[in-house]
Amino acid sequence: MSGWLAIAGLGPGDEALITPEVTEALAKATDVVGYIPYVARVAERPGLTLHASDNRVEIDRSRHALEMAEAGRRVVVVSSGDPGVFAMAAAIFEAVEVGPAAWRALDIRVLPGITAMLAAAARAGAPLGHDFCAINLSDNLKPWDLIERRLRLAAEADFAMAFYNPRSKSRPEGFAKALDTLRQACGDARPVIFARAVTTPEEEIRVVPLTEARPEMADMRTMVIVGSSRTRIITRDGGPIVYTPRSVPA
């Protein structure tokens, strides 16, 4: 039997947000590969082997998955959210590009998922209702000066911004520097949404002005969304609605 490789997004956390396409691929898989907490979300069953590994071995994980698919296994590589957004799809294709020619002939599919960015935006209202950008604040794979430059340019262009991986225990100073950069570049009290563990029982949504945002409000389970200068807040009982209008006056 010919093997195949599916790179699948498990969504932000709630099992109801896993797409039927991903559920079907998991039901047919012989092997599931991924970061330890993501693989833990996949139910064990006869005929399925789970391969969990550390988050810092993406290329090794990719090669392992490709080797199994080449050997005729039906492999699903899992990511949270969407696999093409700061996740495993790019790592797989990096391995394919420099790997054996046979890998280019494999049946490889990317199965999209609901990102934490979109889930967080939906919980808050519609803060990404106009032009926006997404920036990974981790400097593990790129230098901090590039992150800082992109923050300044995004603020200058008046994008709403969604930040992945804002603050880890090993680099808590990065998010503090990001907030300082934004305050200098924006010069206003843009709303900031801290959406932690969205769609899980630990979910917490907090909306504050940029002037009141603090580094300790975020961790690695937090999606941070900063509005544009046009972003609005509708106050109401039960929490505010944050949205960015669809148009900008000439």
LINWOWO-V256902 format. One record per residue. N is the residue number from 0. PSI is psi in radians with two decimals (999 if undefined). D_LAST is the distance of its C-alpha to the last C-alpha in Angstrom with 2 decimals. Layout:
# LINWOWO-V256902
N & PSI & D_LAST
N & PSI & D_LAST
This chain:
# LINWOWO-V256902
0 & 2.40 & 59.56
1 & 2.40 & 56.44
2 & 2.90 & 54.35
3 & 2.87 & 50.62
4 & 2.13 & 47.99
5 & 2.32 & 45.13
6 & 1.92 & 42.53
7 & 2.53 & 41.48
8 & 2.24 & 39.06
9 & 0.10 & 40.71
10 & -3.06 & 37.55
11 & -0.26 & 36.90
12 & -0.80 & 40.29
13 & 2.23 & 40.98
14 & -0.48 & 43.32
15 & -0.29 & 41.63
16 & 0.12 & 38.53
17 & 2.28 & 40.55
18 & 2.66 & 39.84
19 & -0.60 & 42.76
20 & -0.75 & 42.49
21 & -0.73 & 43.18
22 & -0.73 & 45.93
23 & -0.74 & 47.62
24 & -0.72 & 47.54
25 & -0.61 & 49.10
26 & -0.47 & 51.77
27 & -0.19 & 52.77
28 & 2.58 & 52.65
29 & -0.38 & 55.78
30 & 2.44 & 54.02
31 & 2.28 & 51.02
32 & 2.44 & 49.80
33 & -3.12 & 47.43
34 & 2.53 & 46.90
35 & -0.94 & 49.50
36 & -0.42 & 47.47
37 & -0.72 & 45.69
38 & -0.58 & 48.99
39 & -0.32 & 50.41
40 & -0.17 & 48.06
41 & 2.22 & 49.88
42 & 2.40 & 53.05
43 & 2.62 & 56.28
44 & 2.77 & 58.33
45 & 2.40 & 61.27
46 & -0.04 & 60.38
47 & 2.26 & 57.26
48 & 2.26 & 57.31
49 & 2.28 & 54.72
50 & 1.64 & 53.94
51 & 2.47 & 52.18
52 & 2.96 & 51.40
53 & 2.74 & 49.70
54 & -0.17 & 45.96
55 & 0.25 & 46.58
56 & 0.77 & 48.34
57 & -0.73 & 45.61
58 & -0.73 & 46.97
59 & -0.74 & 50.55
60 & -0.70 & 49.46
61 & -0.80 & 47.70
62 & -0.75 & 50.82
63 & -0.79 & 53.02
64 & -0.75 & 50.95
65 & -0.69 & 50.93
66 & -0.72 & 54.68
67 & -0.71 & 55.39
68 & -0.70 & 53.32
69 & -0.55 & 55.17
70 & 0.04 & 58.42
71 & 0.10 & 57.57
72 & 2.73 & 56.13
73 & 1.82 & 53.21
74 & 2.33 & 50.94
75 & 2.12 & 47.87
76 & 2.11 & 46.01
77 & 2.50 & 44.15
78 & 2.81 & 41.11
79 & 2.88 & 39.34
80 & -2.26 & 35.90
81 & 2.34 & 34.94
82 & -0.27 & 37.25
83 & -0.01 & 34.54
84 & 1.75 & 32.54
85 & 0.76 & 34.43
86 & -2.68 & 37.64
87 & -0.33 & 40.58
88 & -0.81 & 39.19
89 & -0.68 & 38.26
90 & -0.71 & 41.66
91 & -0.81 & 43.51
92 & -0.49 & 41.92
93 & -0.73 & 42.59
94 & -0.69 & 46.22
95 & -0.74 & 46.27
96 & -0.63 & 45.01
97 & 0.04 & 47.88
98 & -2.98 & 50.45
99 & 2.61 & 53.15
100 & -0.53 & 52.31
101 & -0.50 & 53.50
102 & -0.50 & 50.55
103 & -0.33 & 48.16
104 & -0.06 & 50.13
105 & 2.69 & 49.84
106 & 1.77 & 48.09
107 & 2.21 & 45.15
108 & 2.48 & 42.47
109 & 2.13 & 39.50
110 & 1.92 & 39.18
111 & 2.76 & 35.82
112 & 2.98 & 35.68
113 & 2.15 & 33.39
114 & 2.76 & 32.12
115 & -0.61 & 32.44
116 & -0.83 & 28.71
117 & -0.63 & 28.02
118 & -0.74 & 30.92
119 & -0.74 & 29.78
120 & -0.71 & 26.23
121 & -0.66 & 27.82
122 & -0.63 & 30.13
123 & -0.44 & 27.37
124 & -1.80 & 25.05
125 & 1.00 & 21.99
126 & -0.31 & 20.75
127 & 0.53 & 19.93
128 & -0.24 & 17.78
129 & -2.81 & 14.85
130 & 2.42 & 15.36
131 & 2.96 & 18.55
132 & 2.80 & 21.57
133 & 2.33 & 25.28
134 & 2.28 & 27.55
135 & 2.06 & 31.32
136 & 0.00 & 32.45
137 & 2.34 & 36.02
138 & 0.42 & 37.25
139 & -0.61 & 40.25
140 & 0.08 & 38.95
141 & 2.69 & 36.56
142 & 2.65 & 36.66
143 & -0.61 & 35.01
144 & -0.50 & 33.32
145 & -0.73 & 31.33
146 & -0.81 & 30.26
147 & -0.72 & 29.25
148 & -0.75 & 27.23
149 & -0.64 & 25.35
150 & -0.81 & 24.70
151 & -0.79 & 23.25
152 & -0.67 & 21.02
153 & -0.68 & 19.79
154 & -0.73 & 19.06
155 & -0.65 & 17.28
156 & -0.09 & 15.05
157 & 0.67 & 14.48
158 & 2.57 & 16.38
159 & 2.63 & 18.52
160 & 2.39 & 22.00
161 & 2.24 & 25.30
162 & 2.15 & 28.47
163 & 2.68 & 31.76
164 & 1.00 & 35.11
165 & -0.65 & 33.95
166 & 2.03 & 37.36
167 & 2.89 & 40.88
168 & -0.53 & 44.25
169 & -0.31 & 44.81
170 & 1.06 & 41.58
171 & -0.34 & 40.41
172 & -0.35 & 39.00
173 & -0.80 & 36.16
174 & -0.60 & 33.98
175 & -0.75 & 34.65
176 & -0.65 & 33.39
177 & -0.76 & 30.27
178 & -0.71 & 29.49
179 & -0.74 & 30.16
180 & -0.76 & 27.84
181 & -0.70 & 24.97
182 & -0.69 & 25.66
183 & -0.67 & 25.63
184 & -0.59 & 22.44
185 & -0.75 & 20.33
186 & 0.42 & 21.59
187 & -3.14 & 20.79
188 & 1.02 & 22.59
189 & 2.53 & 20.94
190 & 2.51 & 23.10
191 & 2.22 & 25.70
192 & 2.15 & 27.59
193 & 1.90 & 31.14
194 & 1.81 & 32.44
195 & 2.34 & 36.08
196 & 0.82 & 38.31
197 & 2.41 & 35.92
198 & 0.17 & 37.82
199 & 2.95 & 41.17
200 & -0.36 & 43.47
201 & 0.18 & 42.42
202 & 2.40 & 38.72
203 & 2.21 & 37.04
204 & 2.24 & 33.41
205 & 2.34 & 32.30
206 & 2.15 & 28.90
207 & 2.77 & 28.67
208 & 2.69 & 26.21
209 & -0.62 & 25.99
210 & -0.37 & 28.08
211 & -0.01 & 30.85
212 & 2.38 & 30.88
213 & 2.57 & 34.26
214 & -0.68 & 35.69
215 & -0.10 & 38.49
216 & -0.17 & 36.13
217 & 2.63 & 35.86
218 & -2.93 & 38.44
219 & -0.19 & 38.65
220 & 0.16 & 38.36
221 & 2.30 & 35.04
222 & 2.23 & 31.58
223 & 2.22 & 29.05
224 & 2.20 & 25.38
225 & 2.20 & 22.96
226 & 2.94 & 19.67
227 & -3.14 & 16.27
228 & -0.28 & 14.83
229 & -0.16 & 13.21
230 & 2.38 & 16.65
231 & 2.72 & 18.43
232 & 2.19 & 22.17
233 & 1.99 & 23.99
234 & 2.50 & 27.44
235 & 2.84 & 30.38
236 & 2.43 & 34.06
237 & 0.05 & 34.77
238 & 2.62 & 31.94
239 & 2.75 & 28.18
240 & 2.22 & 25.57
241 & 2.22 & 22.86
242 & 2.68 & 19.76
243 & 2.10 & 16.29
244 & 2.65 & 13.82
245 & -0.24 & 13.05
246 & 2.78 & 9.26
247 & 2.23 & 6.46
248 & 2.56 & 3.80
249 & 999 & 0.00
